[in-house]
Amino acid sequence: MATAKKTVKKRVSGARKIRLKELPMYTRQMAAMLSSGMPLVQSIFALEEQTLNKNFRTVLAGVRVSVEGGSMYSDALDEYPQVFDGLYVNMMRAGETGGMLAETSERVATFLEASNRLRAKVKSAMMYPTVVMCVALIISTGLIVFIVPTFATMFAGFGAKLPAPTQMLLNVSNFIRDYWYIVLAAAAATIYSLRRYGQTEKGGYAFDMFRLRFPLIGKLARKIAITRFASTFAQLISSGVPIIQAMSIVGLATGNKVIGKAILSARASVEQGKTVSETLKGNKEFPSMLIHMLSAGEQTGKMEEMLSKLAEFYQEEVDTMLEGLTSMLEPLLMVVIGVMIGGIVLAMFMPIFKMTEVVM
């Protein structure tokens, strides 16, 4: 009895950049070459020769050598999980098994391009508030560290008790100036600890749960995860991946550990004979409309079509929410910045406003 060949996983430098920038184009070009009748090895070699990314060229060379040595294309891809994730490998394996590698590559390319567009929209929407808040923090810190001490010298000659907000601001300014190294070390340690905690299973789950429950952002995060769930599930089913295996992959591809865990938990019930809609029904993380459409798709045998429609619907919802969130955040940020900087300025000038009372 033949034993399965154990795949040796290889590390790749710059894997994230390859996944985001090189992989969609590679997959699209591979689909075009295979559709034109070009042999697989020759197609890989042609794309290897023309790619400008040295790390990706090394990966493609390794894939080509493995395929030339008799490995299946999907097995060769599986040697580089940092570049070709489980979703990519399993869809290619299904297409390869069914003799539809060109069609599958075309489908995967479309999926990757759509995922990148979604990622770019979210990143673009979050860029503005992030930059504005960073600028506000820099200005506030500059006022506290450099401007407030100037006023402190003037206040020292008043000979009277300063207002509480002014005294508090002076205390904060003095502490930062005297113990700036402690402040920087504490900030760095906090950021480092949170990042390490977020990389753990428990921490990642906690952060994703917080993200889902956070006002405004929570609805958007849920819709993005549901969009990924529906589109990924549809692509896997259309490629011929069995539902149980597809659920395992989708559970890791939603981008949210809370929803991913719910999908992986539901997989056990599906293995026992229940439908996907039955296992997800009652879970508050999944909208009722998604459950009803999944159920309809299962009953009519058009689950792939229903999932595709769900993905399109939630993609439109995400786009609308991103536009609305951006419009809503602009005035909200102005208020936050006004309170931060205005509060500092007001605290500095309160003694001056009451100068007559303080001096007397």
Contacts in CASP RR format, 6 or more apart in sequence:
PFRMAT RR
TARGET T0000
AUTHOR 0000-0000-0000
METHOD contacts of the structure
MODEL  1
MATAKKTVKKRVSGARKIRLKELPMYTRQMAAMLSSGMPLVQSIFALEEQ
TLNKNFRTVLAGVRVSVEGGSMYSDALDEYPQVFDGLYVNMMRAGETGGM
LAETSERVATFLEASNRLRAKVKSAMMYPTVVMCVALIISTGLIVFIVPT
FATMFAGFGAKLPAPTQMLLNVSNFIRDYWYIVLAAAAATIYSLRRYGQT
EKGGYAFDMFRLRFPLIGKLARKIAITRFASTFAQLISSGVPIIQAMSIV
GLATGNKVIGKAILSARASVEQGKTVSETLKGNKEFPSMLIHMLSAGEQT
GKMEEMLSKLAEFYQEEVDTMLEGLTSMLEPLLMVVIGVMIGGIVLAMFM
PIFKMTEVVM
5 71 0 8 1.000
5 75 0 8 1.000
7 75 0 8 1.000
7 78 0 8 1.000
7 79 0 8 1.000
8 79 0 8 1.000
9 79 0 8 1.000
9 80 0 8 1.000
9 81 0 8 1.000
10 79 0 8 1.000
10 80 0 8 1.000
11 82 0 8 1.000
12 18 0 8 1.000
12 55 0 8 1.000
12 58 0 8 1.000
12 59 0 8 1.000
12 80 0 8 1.000
12 82 0 8 1.000
12 83 0 8 1.000
13 55 0 8 1.000
14 55 0 8 1.000
15 55 0 8 1.000
15 80 0 8 1.000
15 82 0 8 1.000
15 83 0 8 1.000
17 53 0 8 1.000
18 53 0 8 1.000
18 55 0 8 1.000
18 56 0 8 1.000
18 59 0 8 1.000
18 83 0 8 1.000
19 82 0 8 1.000
19 83 0 8 1.000
19 85 0 8 1.000
20 116 0 8 1.000
20 119 0 8 1.000
21 53 0 8 1.000
22 51 0 8 1.000
22 53 0 8 1.000
22 56 0 8 1.000
23 83 0 8 1.000
23 84 0 8 1.000
23 88 0 8 1.000
23 112 0 8 1.000
24 109 0 8 1.000
24 112 0 8 1.000
24 113 0 8 1.000
24 116 0 8 1.000
26 47 0 8 1.000
26 51 0 8 1.000
26 56 0 8 1.000
26 60 0 8 1.000
27 105 0 8 1.000
27 108 0 8 1.000
27 109 0 8 1.000
27 112 0 8 1.000
28 105 0 8 1.000
28 106 0 8 1.000
28 109 0 8 1.000
28 113 0 8 1.000
29 47 0 8 1.000
30 43 0 8 1.000
30 44 0 8 1.000
30 47 0 8 1.000
30 105 0 8 1.000
30 109 0 8 1.000
31 102 0 8 1.000
31 103 0 8 1.000
31 105 0 8 1.000
31 106 0 8 1.000
31 108 0 8 1.000
31 109 0 8 1.000
33 42 0 8 1.000
33 43 0 8 1.000
33 46 0 8 1.000
33 47 0 8 1.000
34 40 0 8 1.000
34 43 0 8 1.000
34 101 0 8 1.000
34 102 0 8 1.000
34 105 0 8 1.000
35 102 0 8 1.000
35 106 0 8 1.000
38 46 0 8 1.000
40 67 0 8 1.000
40 73 0 8 1.000
40 101 0 8 1.000
41 64 0 8 1.000
41 67 0 8 1.000
41 68 0 8 1.000
44 60 0 8 1.000
44 63 0 8 1.000
44 64 0 8 1.000
44 67 0 8 1.000
45 64 0 8 1.000
47 60 0 8 1.000
48 57 0 8 1.000
48 60 0 8 1.000
48 61 0 8 1.000
48 64 0 8 1.000
51 57 0 8 1.000
51 60 0 8 1.000
56 83 0 8 1.000
59 80 0 8 1.000
59 83 0 8 1.000
62 76 0 8 1.000
62 79 0 8 1.000
63 73 0 8 1.000
63 76 0 8 1.000
63 77 0 8 1.000
63 79 0 8 1.000
63 80 0 8 1.000
64 76 0 8 1.000
66 75 0 8 1.000
66 76 0 8 1.000
66 79 0 8 1.000
67 73 0 8 1.000
67 76 0 8 1.000
72 93 0 8 1.000
72 96 0 8 1.000
73 92 0 8 1.000
73 96 0 8 1.000
73 101 0 8 1.000
74 89 0 8 1.000
74 90 0 8 1.000
74 92 0 8 1.000
74 93 0 8 1.000
74 96 0 8 1.000
75 93 0 8 1.000
77 84 0 8 1.000
77 88 0 8 1.000
77 89 0 8 1.000
77 92 0 8 1.000
78 84 0 8 1.000
78 86 0 8 1.000
78 89 0 8 1.000
81 89 0 8 1.000
84 92 0 8 1.000
85 253 0 8 1.000
86 249 0 8 1.000
86 252 0 8 1.000
87 232 0 8 1.000
87 235 0 8 1.000
87 236 0 8 1.000
87 249 0 8 1.000
87 253 0 8 1.000
88 108 0 8 1.000
90 236 0 8 1.000
90 239 0 8 1.000
90 241 0 8 1.000
90 245 0 8 1.000
90 246 0 8 1.000
90 249 0 8 1.000
91 104 0 8 1.000
91 107 0 8 1.000
91 108 0 8 1.000
91 235 0 8 1.000
91 236 0 8 1.000
91 239 0 8 1.000
91 241 0 8 1.000
92 101 0 8 1.000
92 104 0 8 1.000
92 105 0 8 1.000
92 108 0 8 1.000
94 104 0 8 1.000
94 236 0 8 1.000
94 239 0 8 1.000
94 240 0 8 1.000
94 241 0 8 1.000
95 101 0 8 1.000
95 103 0 8 1.000
95 104 0 8 1.000
95 239 0 8 1.000
95 240 0 8 1.000
96 104 0 8 1.000
98 240 0 8 1.000
100 239 0 8 1.000
104 239 0 8 1.000
107 235 0 8 1.000
107 238 0 8 1.000
107 239 0 8 1.000
108 235 0 8 1.000
108 239 0 8 1.000
111 231 0 8 1.000
111 232 0 8 1.000
111 235 0 8 1.000
114 231 0 8 1.000
114 315 0 8 1.000
115 228 0 8 1.000
115 231 0 8 1.000
118 224 0 8 1.000
118 227 0 8 1.000
118 228 0 8 1.000
118 315 0 8 1.000
118 318 0 8 1.000
121 318 0 8 1.000
121 319 0 8 1.000
121 322 0 8 1.000
122 224 0 8 1.000
122 318 0 8 1.000
122 322 0 8 1.000
125 322 0 8 1.000
125 325 0 8 1.000
125 326 0 8 1.000
128 326 0 8 1.000
128 329 0 8 1.000
128 330 0 8 1.000
129 329 0 8 1.000
129 333 0 8 1.000
132 333 0 8 1.000
132 337 0 8 1.000
133 333 0 8 1.000
133 336 0 8 1.000
136 333 0 8 1.000
136 336 0 8 1.000
136 337 0 8 1.000
136 340 0 8 1.000
136 341 0 8 1.000
139 341 0 8 1.000
140 340 0 8 1.000
140 341 0 8 1.000
140 344 0 8 1.000
141 176 0 8 1.000
143 341 0 8 1.000
143 344 0 8 1.000
143 345 0 8 1.000
144 169 0 8 1.000
144 172 0 8 1.000
144 173 0 8 1.000
144 176 0 8 1.000
144 344 0 8 1.000
145 173 0 8 1.000
145 176 0 8 1.000
145 177 0 8 1.000
145 180 0 8 1.000
147 348 0 8 1.000
148 169 0 8 1.000
148 170 0 8 1.000
148 173 0 8 1.000
148 344 0 8 1.000
148 348 0 8 1.000
149 173 0 8 1.000
149 177 0 8 1.000
151 348 0 8 1.000
152 170 0 8 1.000
152 173 0 8 1.000
152 174 0 8 1.000
155 162 0 8 1.000
155 166 0 8 1.000
155 170 0 8 1.000
155 351 0 8 1.000
158 351 0 8 1.000
158 355 0 8 1.000
158 358 0 8 1.000
158 359 0 8 1.000
159 358 0 8 1.000
160 358 0 8 1.000
160 359 0 8 1.000
161 167 0 8 1.000
162 170 0 8 1.000
162 350 0 8 1.000
162 351 0 8 1.000
162 358 0 8 1.000
163 347 0 8 1.000
163 350 0 8 1.000
163 351 0 8 1.000
163 354 0 8 1.000
165 343 0 8 1.000
165 346 0 8 1.000
165 347 0 8 1.000
165 350 0 8 1.000
166 347 0 8 1.000
166 348 0 8 1.000
166 350 0 8 1.000
166 351 0 8 1.000
168 347 0 8 1.000
169 344 0 8 1.000
169 347 0 8 1.000
169 348 0 8 1.000
175 183 0 8 1.000
176 183 0 8 1.000
197 203 0 8 1.000
197 204 0 8 1.000
197 206 0 8 1.000
198 204 0 8 1.000
198 206 0 8 1.000
198 207 0 8 1.000
201 257 0 8 1.000
204 257 0 8 1.000
205 257 0 8 1.000
205 258 0 8 1.000
205 261 0 8 1.000
208 221 0 8 1.000
208 255 0 8 1.000
208 256 0 8 1.000
208 257 0 8 1.000
208 258 0 8 1.000
208 259 0 8 1.000
209 258 0 8 1.000
211 217 0 8 1.000
211 218 0 8 1.000
211 221 0 8 1.000
211 256 0 8 1.000
212 218 0 8 1.000
212 221 0 8 1.000
212 222 0 8 1.000
212 256 0 8 1.000
212 258 0 8 1.000
212 259 0 8 1.000
212 285 0 8 1.000
214 221 0 8 1.000
216 325 0 8 1.000
216 328 0 8 1.000
217 325 0 8 1.000
219 321 0 8 1.000
220 318 0 8 1.000
220 321 0 8 1.000
220 322 0 8 1.000
220 325 0 8 1.000
221 256 0 8 1.000
222 256 0 8 1.000
222 259 0 8 1.000
222 285 0 8 1.000
223 314 0 8 1.000
223 317 0 8 1.000
223 318 0 8 1.000
223 321 0 8 1.000
224 255 0 8 1.000
224 256 0 8 1.000
224 318 0 8 1.000
225 254 0 8 1.000
225 255 0 8 1.000
225 256 0 8 1.000
225 259 0 8 1.000
225 260 0 8 1.000
226 254 0 8 1.000
226 259 0 8 1.000
226 286 0 8 1.000
226 287 0 8 1.000
226 290 0 8 1.000
226 310 0 8 1.000
226 314 0 8 1.000
227 311 0 8 1.000
227 314 0 8 1.000
227 315 0 8 1.000
227 317 0 8 1.000
227 318 0 8 1.000
228 253 0 8 1.000
228 254 0 8 1.000
228 255 0 8 1.000
229 250 0 8 1.000
229 251 0 8 1.000
229 253 0 8 1.000
229 254 0 8 1.000
229 259 0 8 1.000
229 263 0 8 1.000
230 290 0 8 1.000
230 307 0 8 1.000
230 308 0 8 1.000
230 310 0 8 1.000
230 311 0 8 1.000
230 314 0 8 1.000
231 307 0 8 1.000
231 308 0 8 1.000
231 311 0 8 1.000
231 315 0 8 1.000
232 249 0 8 1.000
232 250 0 8 1.000
232 253 0 8 1.000
232 254 0 8 1.000
233 246 0 8 1.000
233 247 0 8 1.000
233 250 0 8 1.000
233 307 0 8 1.000
234 304 0 8 1.000
234 307 0 8 1.000
234 308 0 8 1.000
234 311 0 8 1.000
236 245 0 8 1.000
236 246 0 8 1.000
236 249 0 8 1.000
236 250 0 8 1.000
237 243 0 8 1.000
237 246 0 8 1.000
237 303 0 8 1.000
237 304 0 8 1.000
237 307 0 8 1.000
238 304 0 8 1.000
241 249 0 8 1.000
243 270 0 8 1.000
243 276 0 8 1.000
244 267 0 8 1.000
244 270 0 8 1.000
244 271 0 8 1.000
247 263 0 8 1.000
247 264 0 8 1.000
247 266 0 8 1.000
247 267 0 8 1.000
247 270 0 8 1.000
247 276 0 8 1.000
248 264 0 8 1.000
248 267 0 8 1.000
250 260 0 8 1.000
250 263 0 8 1.000
251 259 0 8 1.000
251 260 0 8 1.000
251 261 0 8 1.000
251 263 0 8 1.000
251 264 0 8 1.000
252 260 0 8 1.000
252 264 0 8 1.000
254 260 0 8 1.000
254 263 0 8 1.000
258 285 0 8 1.000
259 285 0 8 1.000
259 286 0 8 1.000
262 280 0 8 1.000
262 283 0 8 1.000
262 285 0 8 1.000
262 286 0 8 1.000
263 280 0 8 1.000
266 276 0 8 1.000
266 279 0 8 1.000
266 280 0 8 1.000
266 283 0 8 1.000
267 279 0 8 1.000
269 278 0 8 1.000
269 279 0 8 1.000
270 276 0 8 1.000
270 279 0 8 1.000
275 294 0 8 1.000
275 295 0 8 1.000
275 298 0 8 1.000
276 294 0 8 1.000
276 298 0 8 1.000
276 303 0 8 1.000
277 291 0 8 1.000
277 292 0 8 1.000
277 294 0 8 1.000
277 295 0 8 1.000
277 298 0 8 1.000
278 295 0 8 1.000
280 286 0 8 1.000
280 290 0 8 1.000
280 291 0 8 1.000
280 294 0 8 1.000
281 291 0 8 1.000
282 291 0 8 1.000
289 310 0 8 1.000
290 310 0 8 1.000
293 306 0 8 1.000
293 309 0 8 1.000
293 310 0 8 1.000
294 303 0 8 1.000
294 306 0 8 1.000
294 307 0 8 1.000
294 310 0 8 1.000
296 302 0 8 1.000
296 306 0 8 1.000
297 303 0 8 1.000
297 305 0 8 1.000
297 306 0 8 1.000
351 358 0 8 1.000
END
